[in-house]
């Protein structure tokens, strides 16, 4: 993948408890390349962000080909 290992990792998270786990919180604290955005499931922005991520995923699939099955 071109540019792998470079740049920032942008994460969009809902209010699910996974990002509140101590191991995840510790990793986020030590990783300076992350930018997080937390949305409530009921946020009016959630459908817009979901649609944008689906479009990005579709574009990535077109650019890189189908994901390996397995």
C-alpha positions as a LaTeX table, in Angstrom:
\begin{tabular}{lrrr}
\hline
Residue & $x$ (\AA) & $y$ (\AA) & $z$ (\AA) \\
\hline
Unk1 & 0.00 & 0.00 & 0.00 \\
Unk2 & 1.57 & 3.31 & $-1.02$ \\
Unk3 & 2.49 & 5.50 & 1.91 \\
Unk4 & 1.89 & 2.78 & 4.50 \\
Unk5 & 3.36 & 3.81 & 7.80 \\
Unk6 & 3.30 & 7.51 & 6.96 \\
Unk7 & 0.87 & 10.23 & 7.96 \\
Unk8 & $-1.86$ & 10.24 & 10.55 \\
Unk9 & $-4.46$ & 7.68 & 11.44 \\
Unk10 & $-7.89$ & 9.33 & 11.66 \\
Unk11 & $-10.45$ & 7.36 & 13.63 \\
Unk12 & $-14.17$ & 8.01 & 13.88 \\
Unk13 & $-15.70$ & 6.25 & 16.87 \\
Unk14 & $-19.17$ & 6.03 & 18.29 \\
Unk15 & $-19.82$ & 5.85 & 22.01 \\
Unk16 & $-19.11$ & 2.11 & 22.07 \\
Unk17 & $-16.95$ & 1.13 & 25.04 \\
Unk18 & $-14.01$ & $-0.28$ & 23.01 \\
Unk19 & $-12.16$ & 3.04 & 22.92 \\
Unk20 & $-12.60$ & 3.36 & 26.69 \\
Unk21 & $-10.72$ & 0.12 & 27.44 \\
Unk22 & $-7.49$ & 0.75 & 29.40 \\
Unk23 & $-5.32$ & $-0.92$ & 26.72 \\
Unk24 & $-6.84$ & 1.22 & 23.96 \\
Unk25 & $-6.53$ & 4.40 & 26.02 \\
Unk26 & $-2.87$ & 3.59 & 26.74 \\
Unk27 & $-2.16$ & 2.96 & 23.05 \\
Unk28 & $-3.85$ & 6.21 & 22.02 \\
Unk29 & $-1.82$ & 8.10 & 24.65 \\
Unk30 & 1.48 & 6.78 & 23.26 \\
Unk31 & 0.62 & 7.12 & 19.58 \\
Unk32 & 1.11 & 10.67 & 18.34 \\
Unk33 & $-0.10$ & 9.90 & 14.80 \\
Unk34 & $-3.74$ & 9.45 & 15.75 \\
Unk35 & $-6.62$ & 11.87 & 15.50 \\
Unk36 & $-9.91$ & 10.74 & 16.98 \\
Unk37 & $-13.44$ & 11.95 & 16.47 \\
Unk38 & $-16.10$ & 10.58 & 18.77 \\
Unk39 & $-19.72$ & 10.75 & 17.71 \\
Unk40 & $-22.83$ & 9.77 & 19.56 \\
Unk41 & $-24.94$ & 7.19 & 17.76 \\
Unk42 & $-27.75$ & 9.73 & 17.86 \\
Unk43 & $-25.67$ & 12.61 & 16.54 \\
Unk44 & $-27.05$ & 14.32 & 13.47 \\
Unk45 & $-23.55$ & 14.02 & 11.96 \\
Unk46 & $-23.45$ & 10.22 & 12.18 \\
Unk47 & $-25.32$ & 9.51 & 8.90 \\
Unk48 & $-23.18$ & 12.07 & 7.05 \\
Unk49 & $-19.93$ & 10.63 & 8.38 \\
Unk50 & $-21.12$ & 7.08 & 7.65 \\
Unk51 & $-21.97$ & 7.99 & 4.06 \\
Unk52 & $-18.62$ & 9.71 & 3.55 \\
Unk53 & $-16.72$ & 6.70 & 4.92 \\
Unk54 & $-18.70$ & 4.33 & 2.70 \\
Unk55 & $-17.77$ & 6.44 & $-0.33$ \\
Unk56 & $-14.10$ & 6.44 & 0.70 \\
Unk57 & $-14.18$ & 2.67 & 1.16 \\
Unk58 & $-15.72$ & 2.25 & $-2.30$ \\
Unk59 & $-13.07$ & 4.49 & $-3.86$ \\
Unk60 & $-10.32$ & 2.60 & $-2.05$ \\
Unk61 & $-11.73$ & $-0.72$ & $-3.29$ \\
Unk62 & $-11.74$ & 0.60 & $-6.87$ \\
Unk63 & $-8.17$ & 1.88 & $-6.53$ \\
Unk64 & $-6.72$ & $-1.22$ & $-4.90$ \\
Unk65 & $-8.90$ & $-4.01$ & $-6.23$ \\
Unk66 & $-11.02$ & $-6.45$ & $-4.25$ \\
Unk67 & $-10.04$ & $-7.37$ & $-0.71$ \\
Unk68 & $-8.48$ & $-10.82$ & $-0.37$ \\
Unk69 & $-10.94$ & $-13.42$ & 0.84 \\
Unk70 & $-10.05$ & $-15.79$ & 3.54 \\
\hline
\end{tabular}
